Structures are given as structure tokens and as C-alpha cells.
Amino acid sequence: MLQTEQILQDRYQLQQQLGNNAGRQTWLAQDISTSTGELAIVKLLAFSPHLQWDDFKLFEREAQVLQKLTHPRIPRYRDYFSLDKQMGEGLCWFGLVQEYIPGKSLQQALDSGQRFSESQVKAIATQILEILIYLHEGESPVIHRDIKPSNIILGEDDKVYLVDFGAVQDTAAAAGATFTIVGTTGYAPLEQFWGKAVPASDLYALGATLVHLLTGICPADLPQHNLRIQFKDKVSIREIFLNWIEALIEPSLEQRVSRAKVALENLKTGRVIVPLMESIPLSAYYPFTLKKSPTVFLIILSPNPLSQLIIFAAKIILMLIIGLILFVSFFILPALVTALISGIGFFMEVIKITISLLLIVFWVLTLREWVYLCKDIYFPSLSVFHIRLDKMSQFLTLTIAKNNQIIQEEHKISPTDFSVNFKNRNLLFNIKSRQNFGIKTNLSRPHYQLIARQVNSWLENI
């Protein structure tokens, strides 16, 4: 049994045991070979009948990866050795020595009752992202695979350090390899438990860690909806930062922000990370496009070329019909009436004048309706409407833009108070306790029904 004051490799004097779990021990040791007696962390793995081969592979990989890493916020590799049975009290041990970072882990801070403000959490996120950019995009890219509060040290210099690379994956050797499934429940995303960890998996773990810091509750103990961690009701932070965190903990790998550099840029600039949106399959004849993601629903009313051709043909036919009716009304019909009543006398002359006056009155009264009819067919083909629903915190924001100019915007809409409907060729947006509004389009009733059904289905699932 290893014990305090014992010297390993004639160099490392064990000072304090920091961890002891299933054939693994972690010690704070003093390097007596240095003039200043520098402190170091010694991680030991016992070579026993209970040792799993995967554990040894991970231990060896950690040593190999640490040798390649030279980042000021990652503990430096110092040494790697093995102890024989005599030195190891009947067991062979493998030892990994790395730099000691004075400070305390974020988990220790949480356990002591410390709560973190939005600015503190944002500063931690910034520093970890800078480390992840180095890890993911350096000469030898690696994935940490176990980011959590206990593996983040808040140093005495008030800087943040990422430690414990015992689950690290070398991406250069990833192709065609089989992987040990590692990670901590609550922090690791689904794809990692399937053995498919990618750089975005570390971003998910970072997001879950930030949720823990803000709420004081382990993510595994928080409620979930559609695999999404539900934490918004337990924090009081700016909406843009909340949305940024939600983009990190998006359960769908395809929808999650994929690069640490992009996440850091959005955090610094305040831009909202817009998740990738999937297009809803529609017929090529439909004059609109529907796209959705877990937090955004987009309706684009813009006729495709075929629709524009159909509308153009309809306009030409309508204009010809109107022209024909006008010609018949003012020329052919009066001429026929004149021919029929010619020579009949004063009474028939009065009838001819009366018919002409009635036609004039009819066209004056209906001119407005004809103008609106032409406008109704013509102008929708010239305008492009973007109707966007954003899930911001627990509310919706509705934005309607016409030709890239915002014409209507509504904020803080409860999803349960919102629905989409249609009436008299208007796409209606119904908001409980507010004035309803809509836009006039050239869509048919089945088109309206399809849009309303898709939007209302999306609302039920957010």
C-alpha cells in the first residue's frame, strides 16, 4: 500500500492522497530532485487481475497526449514510469506525473455553496473555449471527452485550467478505430455514449457545465424535454446568453454549434447562434418554403419560377377578359341596342341612354373591386415575405418582413397563446389577448391548411 512520505523513482515524495478509486490513486507529491521542491500531481494505475484493458489504454493515451500539449492552461507533462511489485507493495503500478495547478475545482466551489454570476460564468466559458480551440484545431487535434466542473480548476491566479485528460481521444487515430465509451452522465451528449465523440461533444459538455454553475444543480438532476435540459426557469441571465448556452446543449449533433471558434466568436460579439434548419419537404409547385429547427420556424412566401409563370399567365388572361368586358360594355352593347331600337322613336332613345348610364354607374361602382382583384393577383408575386418564429427563453418572437423590410414584430408571446389560421385569403396570426393580424397572399386554401398544420405541430413540440 502506497503511503505518505514514500518516495517513488527516487524523485517524487508522496505528500497527500487526493483520490483512491478502483485501482487508481492520485497523489500530491514533491519533486525532491528540484532545488525548490516543486509540487506535482502523480496519477497511479495498479496492474492487477481486476484491471480492464481499456483502462490501461486510456491511461497510456493520456500520457502520450499530454506529451504533445503545450498550452498554458493545461497541466504540463512531467514524467511517465512503472513501479515493480516490491516498490508497489505486491502490485505493479504505472505512474503519470504532471504539473500541479494550485487552486480548487469548480466542483469543490459548488460543493462549498458558491454560486456563480453571469459574468463569472461567461469568463469561464471564454477561457475554456480558448483551450478547446487549441485542442480541436491544433497540430495534433484531440477531444477531451470529460469536461465537467471537477475537471476545471480555478487557479489561485484567477485563471481557469482544464485538467484530467484520462478520457482524451486523439482524432488523428480515430478513423477505423474502436473506442472506449467514456463520459459523465449529465455532461456527455448522446453521440459520445454511442462511441462517436466529435469536437461538438466537448461543446455540449461545456454547456452542461455552465448550466451546473448557473443553477447549482447537476444537469443529470434537471428535468428534460425532448432530450433538452430544462433550466431556464432556474436562472436569471440575459436572454442572448441563455440562447447561446442552449445552442451548446442542443441534443441533435446536426443542430449544435460545431466549432469552439464559432462559439467563442458568437459569445464575444453577442450574435445568436442560429441552429441549422431542415427544410420541410414540399411539392415543387408550392409557392412557399418551410424550414424549421428546434428553436426557429421560418415561412418564406416567394413563388418559384413555375409558380411565377402560372401567375403571369393568369394575369394575362384576366387582363384580356377585363378588356373584352370593357369593349363589349362600351362599344358592342350600345351599338347593338342602337341597331335594335333605331327608328322606333323617343321612348327607345330614352332606353338607350338609360342603359348607357347604368353601365357607366356599374363600372364606377365596381372599378375599385376590379383594381383590388388585379392587385391581389399581381403584387403577391412581386413581394417576398419572411415570417419567422424564434423561441427565445420561454417565449416566442414573431417577425414578419416584406422584401427584407420588417413590417411587424411581436415579442414575449407564450407558445400556448399563439396559433396560425387563415381567412379570406389571409394568413392569420392569432395571439391571445392581443390584436390579431395577418398578411394577404395568393395562396390557396390547401396551402394555408398545410402551413397552419406545420406551424401548430412545431409549437406543440417546443
GIJOWO-V80571 format. One record per run of one state. SS is the DSSP state (A for helix, B for strand, O for the rest). FROM is the first residue (numbers start at 1). TO is the last residue. If there is no record, write none. Layout:
# GIJOWO-V80571
ss & from & to
SS & FROM & TO
SS & FROM & TO
This chain:
# GIJOWO-V80571
ss & from & to
O & 1 & 6
B & 7 & 8
O & 9 & 11
B & 12 & 21
O & 22 & 23
B & 24 & 31
O & 32 & 38
B & 39 & 47
O & 48 & 52
A & 53 & 68
O & 69 & 73
B & 74 & 74
O & 75 & 76
B & 77 & 83
O & 84 & 91
B & 92 & 99
O & 100 & 102
B & 103 & 105
A & 106 & 111
O & 112 & 117
A & 118 & 137
O & 138 & 141
B & 142 & 143
O & 144 & 148
A & 149 & 151
B & 152 & 155
O & 156 & 159
B & 160 & 162
O & 163 & 168
B & 169 & 170
A & 171 & 173
O & 174 & 189
A & 190 & 193
O & 194 & 198
A & 199 & 215
O & 216 & 218
A & 219 & 221
O & 222 & 223
B & 224 & 225
O & 226 & 227
B & 228 & 229
O & 230 & 231
A & 232 & 234
O & 235 & 238
A & 239 & 248
O & 249 & 259
A & 260 & 269
O & 270 & 277
B & 278 & 279
O & 280 & 287
B & 288 & 292
O & 293 & 295
B & 296 & 301
O & 302 & 304
A & 305 & 341
O & 342 & 345
A & 346 & 381
O & 382 & 384
B & 385 & 392
O & 393 & 394
B & 395 & 402
O & 403 & 404
B & 405 & 414
A & 415 & 417
B & 418 & 423
O & 424 & 425
B & 426 & 431
O & 432 & 436
B & 437 & 440
O & 441 & 444
A & 445 & 461
O & 462 & 462
